[in-house]
Amino acid sequence: MIQQRKYWPIILAAVLMVSCTCSLLSSGPRLADSRSAGGMTVHFPDDWYSEREDEILVFSPEPIGDFFDMEPQPAFIAVSGYLDDWVSEGIRDADDLLDEIADEIRAGSVGRTDTVEGDDITWLRATAEGDFDIFDRSVTGWIAVTLQGNAKFAFVLAVAPDHAWDEYENIFEAMLEKVELN
């Protein structure tokens, strides 16, 4: 019995060490900064750049410059507003909105869709790749949209040059899941 007792401190120390180590491991990208516009707040990595123009927020790990004529770079572009101000009449649901946004931004090839559950928002998301209107080179990414009632909407475009998509996909996913709509 005495020999078994001498192992308890070792077992306890091992359990504490594993417990502390697990709590220090990141459960995803660290989104330590945030920016708001148009009733939307986006959380993003604190070493990224951000720009705002009215209801449009743009985030990138590289300097942004003119985001209506961006260099092909990783970018998370978030827009919120009222349907009447941004899109044509006849938007009945998120599928219609996704089609309208994809056409508006000339999103290249739009593919499969899925649903993403954020903290308080359900997004309809579609893969997109090819030549977008705002980039002069092929990019990979996705478009996500959500409707709030009959009047408000939000969409997010997350893209990166084809060769860099895998490096940024998890960050974009985490950012989308943490978007807040007010």
C-alpha positions as CSV (number, residue, x, y, z in Angstrom):
1,M,0.0,0.0,0.0
2,I,2.8,2.4,0.8
3,Q,4.5,1.8,-2.5
4,Q,1.2,2.7,-4.3
5,R,0.9,6.0,-2.4
6,K,4.3,7.2,-3.7
7,Y,2.9,7.2,-7.3
8,W,0.0,9.5,-6.5
9,P,2.0,12.7,-6.6
10,I,3.4,11.6,-10.0
11,I,-0.1,10.8,-11.4
12,L,-1.5,14.0,-10.0
13,A,1.4,16.1,-11.6
14,A,0.8,14.3,-14.9
15,V,-2.9,15.0,-14.9
16,L,-2.3,18.7,-14.0
17,M,0.3,19.0,-16.8
18,V,-2.0,17.5,-19.4
19,S,-4.9,19.6,-18.2
20,C,-2.9,22.9,-18.3
21,T,-1.5,22.0,-21.7
22,C,-4.9,21.3,-23.2
23,S,-6.3,24.6,-22.0
24,L,-3.4,26.5,-23.6
25,L,-3.9,24.9,-27.0
26,S,-5.7,27.1,-29.4
27,S,-9.2,26.0,-30.5
28,G,-8.8,28.0,-33.7
29,P,-7.4,31.2,-35.0
30,R,-7.1,34.0,-32.4
31,L,-9.5,36.8,-33.4
32,A,-8.4,39.5,-31.0
33,D,-9.6,42.6,-32.9
34,S,-13.0,43.7,-34.2
35,R,-14.5,46.3,-36.5
36,S,-18.1,47.4,-37.1
37,A,-20.1,49.0,-39.9
38,G,-23.7,48.9,-41.0
39,G,-24.9,47.0,-38.1
40,M,-22.3,44.2,-38.5
41,T,-19.3,43.5,-36.3
42,V,-16.5,41.3,-37.6
43,H,-13.8,39.8,-35.4
44,F,-10.4,39.3,-37.1
45,P,-6.7,38.5,-36.3
46,D,-5.0,41.5,-34.6
47,D,-2.1,41.4,-37.1
48,W,-4.4,41.9,-40.1
49,Y,-5.3,45.1,-41.8
50,S,-8.8,46.5,-42.0
51,E,-10.6,49.1,-44.1
52,R,-14.1,50.5,-44.0
53,E,-16.2,52.3,-46.5
54,D,-19.9,52.9,-45.5
55,E,-21.3,49.4,-44.9
56,I,-18.3,47.5,-46.4
57,L,-15.6,46.1,-44.3
58,V,-12.4,44.5,-45.8
59,F,-9.8,42.5,-43.9
60,S,-6.5,41.1,-45.1
61,P,-3.1,40.0,-43.8
62,E,-1.6,42.4,-46.4
63,P,-2.1,46.2,-46.8
64,I,-5.4,46.7,-48.7
65,G,-5.2,49.8,-50.7
66,D,-8.2,50.4,-53.1
67,F,-10.5,47.6,-52.4
68,F,-12.6,48.3,-55.5
69,D,-9.5,47.4,-57.5
70,M,-7.6,45.0,-55.2
71,E,-4.5,43.1,-55.9
72,P,-5.1,39.4,-55.7
73,Q,-4.6,38.8,-52.0
74,P,-6.3,37.0,-49.2
75,A,-9.4,39.1,-48.3
76,F,-12.5,38.8,-46.1
77,I,-15.1,41.3,-47.4
78,A,-18.2,41.8,-45.3
79,V,-21.3,43.9,-46.3
80,S,-24.5,44.5,-44.5
81,G,-27.4,46.7,-45.4
82,Y,-31.0,46.9,-46.4
83,L,-32.2,44.9,-49.4
84,D,-33.8,48.0,-51.0
85,D,-30.5,49.8,-51.1
86,W,-28.3,47.0,-52.5
87,V,-30.2,44.4,-54.5
88,S,-33.0,44.2,-56.9
89,E,-36.6,43.5,-56.0
90,G,-37.9,39.9,-55.8
91,I,-35.4,38.5,-53.3
92,R,-37.5,35.8,-51.5
93,D,-34.9,33.8,-49.7
94,A,-31.2,33.3,-49.1
95,D,-30.9,31.3,-52.3
96,D,-32.1,34.3,-54.4
97,L,-29.8,36.6,-52.5
98,L,-26.8,34.3,-53.1
99,D,-27.6,34.2,-56.8
100,E,-28.0,38.0,-56.9
101,I,-24.7,38.7,-55.0
102,A,-22.7,36.2,-57.1
103,D,-24.0,37.9,-60.3
104,E,-23.3,41.4,-59.0
105,I,-19.7,40.7,-58.1
106,R,-19.1,38.5,-61.2
107,A,-17.9,35.7,-59.0
108,G,-16.6,33.4,-61.7
109,S,-17.7,29.8,-61.1
110,V,-20.1,29.4,-58.1
111,G,-20.4,25.8,-56.9
112,R,-21.9,23.7,-54.1
113,T,-23.7,25.3,-51.2
114,D,-23.9,24.4,-47.5
115,T,-25.2,26.0,-44.4
116,V,-22.9,27.4,-41.7
117,E,-24.1,28.1,-38.2
118,G,-22.4,31.1,-36.6
119,D,-22.9,32.3,-33.1
120,D,-26.3,33.7,-33.8
121,I,-26.5,33.6,-37.6
122,T,-27.3,30.9,-40.1
123,W,-25.4,31.5,-43.4
124,L,-26.0,30.0,-46.8
125,R,-22.5,29.6,-48.4
126,A,-21.4,28.7,-51.8
127,T,-17.9,27.9,-53.1
128,A,-16.6,30.3,-55.7
129,E,-13.5,30.3,-57.9
130,G,-12.2,31.9,-61.0
131,D,-11.8,35.5,-62.1
132,F,-13.8,37.8,-59.9
133,D,-14.6,41.3,-61.1
134,I,-12.5,43.0,-58.4
135,F,-9.4,40.9,-58.9
136,D,-7.2,40.6,-62.0
137,R,-6.3,37.0,-61.3
138,S,-8.0,33.8,-60.5
139,V,-9.0,33.3,-56.8
140,T,-10.6,30.6,-54.7
141,G,-13.1,31.1,-51.9
142,W,-16.7,31.3,-50.9
143,I,-19.7,33.6,-50.7
144,A,-22.0,33.5,-47.6
145,V,-25.3,35.3,-47.3
146,T,-27.9,35.7,-44.6
147,L,-31.3,37.5,-44.4
148,Q,-32.7,39.2,-41.3
149,G,-36.5,39.4,-41.8
150,N,-37.7,41.0,-45.0
151,A,-35.4,44.0,-45.0
152,K,-31.8,43.4,-43.8
153,F,-29.1,41.2,-45.2
154,A,-25.4,40.5,-44.9
155,F,-22.9,38.8,-47.2
156,V,-19.3,37.8,-46.9
157,L,-16.8,37.1,-49.6
158,A,-13.7,35.2,-48.5
159,V,-11.1,34.7,-51.2
160,A,-7.4,34.1,-51.6
161,P,-5.2,33.4,-54.7
162,D,-5.6,29.8,-55.7
163,H,-2.2,28.8,-54.3
164,A,-2.8,30.4,-50.9
165,W,-6.4,29.3,-50.1
166,D,-5.5,26.4,-47.8
167,E,-3.4,28.8,-45.6
168,Y,-6.4,31.1,-45.0
169,E,-9.5,28.9,-45.1
170,N,-9.6,28.2,-41.3
171,I,-9.1,31.8,-40.5
172,F,-12.0,32.8,-42.8
173,E,-14.2,30.1,-41.3
174,A,-13.5,31.3,-37.8
175,M,-14.2,34.9,-38.8
176,L,-17.6,34.0,-40.4
177,E,-18.7,32.1,-37.3
178,K,-18.0,35.1,-35.1
179,V,-19.8,37.8,-37.3
180,E,-22.4,39.7,-35.2
181,L,-25.4,41.4,-36.7
182,N,-27.0,44.2,-34.6
